[in-house]
Structures are given as C-alpha cells and as structure tokens.
Amino acid sequence: MASKQQTRLIGNTIKLLKAEVGGWWVNFHGSPMTRSGVPDILGGTQRVFFALEIKTKNDVLSVLQRYTIDLINDDAGYALVVSTPQEAVSFVKEILNEH
C-alpha cells in the first residue's frame, strides 16, 4: 500500500505529465485481483508507452518490480523508477526527443 507521501507524489506526477507532455496517464492501483509488480503510473504520449515506479527516499524496489521494469524496457516501452514529478517529465521528454 502506498504511503500518503507516495500517493501525493503519484498524483502530482500525473498532473505534471499531463501539463508538460500531454497524453494519457493513470495510477495503477494494486489489489489482490491484479498482477503484482506493475509500476505506479502507466501512460503514453505521441504513441510511446511509459511505466513509472514512484519511490520516495525510504522506499525499496522489490525484485518483482525490477523484473517488470526490465520486461517493459526490453519489449513494451520505457520504464523507470523516479522520485520526483520533474524527474518523470525529464525522462519522458528525453525519450520523446529520441523518437
């Protein structure tokens, strides 16, 4: 379960992504009925798929989260662990500039 700080970070990141790069962004909420290890934010813009795992300085990435991020980067799009909304936007802009 996400901490209040992490929940706030996720919301602020989605707002900034929409404002800075447009596209479609959603917070993926884990539950017993969903797959574990899916990054917190899924989305896309300009026909490019992104997955962002939000971690505060005290959070630790699980082995399953690392595996999922690696799978996405290998086949499906671009994924990264970020700590700030600005870091997420910079990552997305960098990838979009390469396309």
C-alpha positions in Angstrom: 0.0 0.0 0.0 1.3 3.4 -0.9 2.2 5.9 1.8 0.5 9.3 1.9 3.7 10.9 0.7 3.9 8.4 -2.2 0.2 8.8 -3.1 0.7 12.6 -3.2 3.8 12.2 -5.4 1.9 9.9 -7.8 -0.9 12.5 -8.1 1.5 15.4 -8.6 3.5 13.4 -11.2 0.4 12.6 -13.2 -0.7 16.3 -13.2 2.7 17.5 -14.3 3.0 14.9 -17.0 -0.4 15.9 -18.4 0.6 19.6 -18.3 4.1 19.2 -19.7 3.8 16.4 -22.3 0.1 15.7 -22.7 -1.1 12.2 -23.4 -2.9 9.7 -21.2 -1.7 8.8 -17.7 -3.2 6.6 -14.9 -2.3 5.5 -11.5 -2.3 1.6 -11.5 -3.7 0.5 -8.1 -2.6 -2.9 -7.0 -5.1 -5.2 -5.4 -5.5 -9.0 -4.8 -7.2 -9.2 -8.2 -4.3 -7.5 -10.2 -0.8 -8.5 -11.1 1.9 -7.7 -8.6 4.9 -5.6 -9.6 3.2 -3.3 -12.1 4.6 0.3 -11.9 2.5 3.0 -10.2 1.9 5.1 -13.3 1.1 3.8 -16.8 0.6 6.0 -19.7 1.6 7.2 -23.1 2.0 10.2 -25.4 2.9 10.5 -29.0 2.3 6.7 -29.4 5.0 5.8 -26.9 4.2 3.7 -23.8 5.7 4.6 -20.4 5.6 3.0 -17.0 6.9 4.9 -13.9 7.5 3.4 -10.5 7.4 6.1 -7.8 9.7 5.7 -4.9 10.5 8.0 -2.0 13.9 8.1 -0.5 12.9 5.4 2.1 11.2 3.1 -0.4 12.9 -0.1 -1.7 12.3 -1.5 -5.2 11.2 -5.2 -5.0 12.7 -7.9 -7.1 9.4 -8.3 -8.9 9.2 -4.5 -9.6 12.7 -4.6 -11.0 11.9 -7.6 -13.2 8.7 -5.9 -14.5 10.6 -2.7 -15.3 13.2 -4.7 -17.2 10.5 -6.6 -19.2 8.8 -3.3 -20.2 12.2 -1.8 -21.2 13.0 -4.9 -23.2 9.8 -5.2 -25.1 6.9 -2.9 -24.5 8.1 0.7 -24.0 10.1 2.7 -21.5 10.1 2.3 -17.7 12.0 4.0 -14.9 12.0 4.4 -11.1 11.6 8.1 -10.3 11.5 10.1 -7.1 10.0 13.4 -8.3 7.5 14.7 -10.8 10.2 16.7 -12.5 12.3 13.5 -12.9 9.4 11.7 -14.6 8.8 14.6 -17.0 12.5 14.8 -17.9 12.6 11.1 -18.6 9.6 11.2 -20.8 10.8 14.3 -22.7 14.2 12.7 -23.2 12.7 9.6 -24.7 10.3 11.6 -26.9 13.2 13.7 -28.3 14.8 10.4 -29.4 11.7 9.4 -31.4 
